Amino acid sequence: MTDSEWKERWHEVERFRLMAHETTDPVAAALLLDIVLDLEAGLNELVDVEAQGPPWLGAVA
């Protein structure tokens, strides 16, 4: 994943986090926070996958 793709994903997480903070509707805030958690989990998975390196090199310890 390129640097610009990482930045785009991070900005997406921040945008949803800001929306959750600014909303006055508790249901909407809860849904937005759930979206943030899902997006962060996806980013964490990508970090783990990229940390392992290419599959032909094996896992990096």
Secondary structure, DSSP 4 states (H G I P E B T S, - for coil): --HHHHHHHHHHHHHHHHHHHH---HHHHHHHHHHHHHHHHHHHHHHHHHHH--GGG----
